[in-house]
C-alpha cells in the first residue's frame, strides 16, 4: 500500500503545520457554518486532506455522502469520457450535449440536491485552476442560486486563475509549503511506525529527501518509501528530475536564442497545463539558472519577482515580466 494513502490524515490533529488555517477550518466545522472558499498553496501542503478532515467533523459518518469532489484537471483533459466512465456522473451524463453543458448540468444537479442530515453539502473542485473561463462563469451563477444547499470549495495552486466574480465570493485560505523540520518530524514518525532503523535510511539520506521535497510532504513520503523499497542508495536528484524542470530549461534556452515568445509559451504551459503556481514556476527556473547559468543578474531578477509574487502580484504578469527582464538584461 502506498504510504501517502496509508498515512493520509483523518483528523485535524494529524495534519502538521498550517495552524492558522486549521483554526479557521475547525471553527467552521464546529459551528456548522462554512463559507465558499478558495484554498490555495503548493502541492503536498495539506489542502485536500484538511478539507476532508473538515467534512468528517462537519458531517460525521455521512461525510462522504455530503461531499462531492470533482477533479477539474481530469475533467478537462479527458473530456466527456471522464463523465461517462465515472459512476457518480454516468447516470446523468448526456451523450448528445457538449462537455461544458454536461459540466454545468452536473454541477447544478449535485448542488441542488438537499444534503443528508445537514443544512448544506460541500462541492470541492480539485485543481480548480483547470476550470475554463466558461465553466467558472457558469459556476458563479450556480453559487448565487444554490448557496443555501451547497458550499463550494476551490482547491488550487494558482489562485490568480480564478475569475474575480468567483474569488470575490470566496474566503481565501493559504497553505504554506512545509518546513524541512516539519517534514523531518513526519518522516521520522512514519519510519518508527514501519519499524525502519538508521541502517536502512541514514540521516544524510533523510536530509536529501527533505531537500528534494521542497516543502511537499506527499513527495517526501513517496521518496522515502521508494528508498526503503529499493534497499539501496538512490540518486535523489535523478528521481526528482521532472518534466517541469525540462520545460524550464527549454524556456531558458529559448531566451538565450532570442525567442521570448517561445519562452513565454513554455512557461505559461507550466501554469496552465501542469497547474504550477507562480512561486512553483519561479522555483523551477531558479533550479535551472543555478545549475546551468549561475548569473547574478538572473538571481536578482528571480528575487525581485519572488518579492512581487509574495505581495499578491498576478502570477502570469510577473512571470512574463521576469522573462522579458532576463532576455533584456542577460541575453540581449
C-alpha positions in Angstrom: 0.0 0.0 0.0 1.2 3.5 -0.8 2.3 5.3 2.3 0.8 8.6 1.1 -2.6 6.8 1.4 -1.8 4.8 4.5 -0.7 7.9 6.4 -3.2 10.3 5.0 -4.6 12.4 7.9 -8.0 11.6 9.1 -8.3 14.3 11.8 -7.0 17.8 12.2 -4.6 16.7 14.9 -2.8 14.5 12.3 -2.1 17.4 10.0 1.3 19.1 10.5 1.8 22.8 10.2 -0.9 25.2 8.9 -2.1 26.0 12.4 -3.7 29.3 11.4 -5.7 27.8 8.5 -6.7 24.8 10.5 -8.0 27.0 13.3 -10.5 28.5 10.7 -11.5 25.2 9.3 -12.0 23.7 12.7 -14.2 26.6 13.7 -16.3 26.4 10.5 -16.9 22.7 11.1 -17.8 23.0 14.8 -20.1 25.9 14.2 -21.5 24.1 11.1 -21.2 27.3 9.1 -18.9 27.0 6.1 -18.4 29.9 3.6 -17.4 29.4 -0.1 -13.6 29.1 -0.1 -10.6 29.3 -2.3 -7.9 27.0 -0.7 -4.6 27.6 -2.3 -0.9 26.7 -1.9 1.8 24.4 -3.3 1.4 20.7 -3.9 1.6 18.5 -0.8 0.9 21.2 1.7 -2.3 19.6 3.1 -5.1 21.3 1.2 -7.2 18.3 0.2 -6.6 16.4 3.5 -7.7 19.4 5.5 -10.9 19.8 3.6 -11.6 16.1 4.1 -10.9 16.4 7.9 -13.3 19.4 8.0 -16.0 17.3 6.2 -15.5 14.5 8.7 -16.1 16.8 11.7 -19.0 18.6 9.9 -21.0 15.6 8.8 -19.7 12.7 10.9 -20.5 9.3 9.4 -22.2 10.9 6.4 -19.2 13.0 5.3 -18.8 11.1 2.0 -22.5 11.3 1.1 -22.4 15.1 1.7 -19.1 15.8 -0.1 -18.7 15.8 -3.8 -15.1 16.1 -5.2 -14.6 16.9 -8.8 -11.2 16.8 -10.4 -11.1 19.7 -12.9 -7.8 18.5 -14.3 -9.1 15.1 -15.2 -12.4 16.5 -16.4 -10.9 18.9 -18.9 -8.1 16.6 -20.0 -10.3 13.5 -20.6 -13.4 15.3 -21.6 -16.8 13.6 -21.9 -15.1 10.2 -21.4 -14.3 11.1 -17.8 -18.0 11.8 -17.0 -19.2 8.7 -18.9 -16.9 6.4 -17.0 -17.3 7.8 -13.5 -20.2 6.1 -11.8 -21.1 9.3 -9.9 -22.0 11.0 -13.2 -22.8 8.3 -15.7 -26.5 8.2 -14.8 -26.9 11.9 -15.5 -24.4 12.2 -18.3 -25.9 13.5 -21.6 -24.1 12.0 -24.6 -25.5 14.5 -27.1 -24.6 17.5 -25.1 -21.2 19.3 -25.2 -18.7 18.9 -22.4 -19.3 22.3 -20.9 -23.1 21.8 -21.0 -22.6 18.5 -19.2 -20.4 20.2 -16.6 -23.0 22.9 -16.0 -25.8 20.4 -15.7 -23.8 18.1 -13.3 -22.7 20.9 -11.0 -26.2 22.3 -10.9 -27.7 18.8 -10.3 -25.4 18.0 -7.4 -25.6 21.4 -5.8 -29.4 21.4 -5.9 -29.7 18.1 -4.0 -30.6 18.5 -0.4 -27.9 17.1 1.9 -28.3 14.2 4.2 -28.9 15.2 7.9 -27.3 18.7 7.3 -28.2 22.2 6.1 -25.8 22.2 3.2 -23.4 19.9 1.3 -19.8 20.5 0.1 -18.7 20.6 -3.6 -14.9 20.5 -3.9 -13.0 21.3 -7.1 -9.5 19.8 -7.1 -7.1 21.6 -9.5 -9.6 24.5 -9.9 -7.0 26.4 -12.0 -8.0 24.0 -14.8 -11.6 25.3 -14.9 -12.2 27.1 -18.1 -13.5 30.7 -18.2 -16.9 29.5 -19.4 -17.1 26.9 -16.6 -16.2 29.5 -14.0 -18.9 31.8 -15.3 -21.4 29.0 -15.0 -20.2 28.2 -11.5 -20.6 31.8 -10.5 -24.3 31.7 -11.3 -24.8 28.4 -9.6 -23.1 29.7 -6.5 -25.5 32.6 -6.3 -28.6 30.3 -6.8 -27.8 27.3 -4.6 -25.7 28.7 -1.7 -28.4 27.6 0.7 -27.9 23.9 -0.1 -24.3 23.8 -1.2 -21.0 25.4 -0.4 -18.2 25.5 -3.0 -14.5 25.0 -2.2 -11.9 25.5 -4.9 -8.5 23.9 -4.3 -5.7 25.3 -6.5 -2.0 26.0 -6.7 -2.7 29.2 -8.8 -5.4 31.4 -7.3 -4.9 34.1 -10.0 -6.5 31.7 -12.4 -9.9 32.1 -10.6 -12.0 34.9 -12.1 -12.8 37.9 -9.8 -16.5 37.2 -9.9 -15.8 33.9 -8.0 -12.8 35.0 -5.9 -14.8 37.9 -4.5 -17.4 35.5 -3.2 -14.9 33.2 -1.5 -12.8 33.2 1.6 -9.1 32.8 0.6 -7.1 30.4 2.7 -3.4 30.0 2.1 -1.4 26.7 2.8 2.3 27.5 3.1 4.9 24.9 2.0 6.1 22.8 4.9 9.4 23.5 6.5 12.2 20.9 6.4 11.8 20.4 10.2 8.1 19.6 9.9 8.7 17.2 7.1 11.6 15.6 9.1 9.3 15.0 12.0 6.6 13.4 9.9 9.1 11.1 8.1 10.6 10.1 11.4 7.2 9.2 12.7 6.5 7.1 9.6 9.8 5.3 9.9 9.1 4.5 13.6 5.6 3.2 12.6 7.1 1.0 9.8 10.0 -0.3 12.0 12.7 1.3 9.9 16.1 1.8 11.6 19.0 4.1 10.8 20.8 1.4 8.8 18.0 1.4 6.2 17.7 5.2 6.0 20.8 7.1 7.1 20.4 10.7 8.4 22.1 12.1 5.3 19.7 10.2 3.1 16.7 11.6 5.0 18.2 15.1 4.7 18.5 14.7 0.9 14.8 13.5 0.7 13.7 16.6 2.7 15.7 18.9 0.5 14.4 17.3 -2.7 10.7 17.5 -1.5 10.9 21.3 -1.2 8.0 21.7 1.2 5.9 18.9 -0.5 5.2 16.3 2.2 3.5 14.0 -0.2 6.6 13.9 -2.4 8.8 13.4 0.6 6.8 10.4 1.8 6.9 8.9 -1.7 10.7 9.3 -1.9 11.1 7.7 1.5 9.0 4.7 0.5 11.0 4.3 -2.7 14.3 4.5 -0.9 13.2 1.8 1.6 11.7 -0.4 -1.1 14.8 -0.4 -3.2 17.0 -1.2 -0.2 20.0 0.6 -1.8 21.4 4.0 -2.2 19.4 6.1 -4.7 20.1 9.2 -6.7 17.6 11.7 -5.3 18.5 14.3 -8.0 17.7 11.8 -10.7 14.4 10.8 -9.2 13.4 14.4 -8.6 14.1 15.4 -12.2 10.7 16.2 -13.7 9.1 17.3 -16.9 8.5 20.8 -15.5 12.3 21.1 -14.9 12.9 20.1 -18.5 10.4 22.7 -19.8 12.0 25.4 -17.6 15.4 24.5 -19.1 13.8 24.8 -22.6 12.5 28.2 -21.7 16.0 29.4 -20.7 17.3 28.0 -24.0 14.7 29.9 -25.9 15.6 33.2 -24.1 19.3 32.6 -24.9 18.3 32.3 -28.6 16.3 35.5 -28.5 12.9 33.7 -28.7 11.0 35.5 -26.0 7.5 34.5 -27.3 8.5 30.8 -27.2 9.9 31.1 -23.7 6.6 32.8 -22.6 4.6 30.0 -24.2 6.7 27.3 -22.4 6.4 28.9 -19.0 2.7 29.6 -19.4 2.3 25.9 -20.2 3.7 25.1 -16.7 0.9 27.2 -15.1 -1.9 26.2 -17.4 -1.1 22.5 -18.4 0.8 21.5 -15.2 -1.1 23.6 -12.7 2.0 25.2 -11.2 1.7 28.5 -9.3 3.9 31.4 -10.0 6.0 30.6 -6.9 6.5 27.0 -8.2 7.5 28.1 -11.7 10.0 30.5 -10.1 11.5 27.6 -8.1 11.9 25.6 -11.3 13.5 28.5 -13.1 15.8 29.1 -10.1 16.9 25.4 -10.2 17.8 25.6 -13.9 19.6 29.0 -13.6 21.7 27.9 -10.6 22.7 24.7 -12.4 23.4 26.0 -15.9 24.0 29.8 -15.7 24.9 30.9 -12.2 24.5 34.6 -13.3 24.0 37.2 -10.6 21.6 39.2 -12.8 19.3 36.3 -13.1 19.4 35.7 -9.3 18.4 39.3 -8.7 15.6 39.2 -11.2 14.3 36.0 -9.6 14.5 37.5 -6.1 12.6 40.6 -7.2 9.8 38.5 -8.8 9.6 36.4 -5.7 9.0 39.5 -3.7 6.3 40.7 -6.0 4.5 37.4 -6.0 4.6 37.4 -2.3 2.7 40.7 -2.3 -0.3 39.5 -4.3 1.2 40.2 -7.7 -0.5 38.5 -10.6 1.3 35.2 -11.4 1.1 35.4 -15.2 2.1 39.1 -15.4 5.0 38.8 -13.0 6.4 35.7 -14.7 6.1 37.3 -18.2 7.8 40.4 -16.9 10.6 38.2 -15.4 11.3 36.5 -18.7 11.3 39.9 -20.5 13.8 41.3 -17.9 16.1 38.3 -18.2 16.0 38.5 -22.0 16.8 42.2 -21.9 19.5 42.2 -19.2 21.2 38.9 -19.7 20.7 37.5 -23.2 20.3 40.7 -25.3 
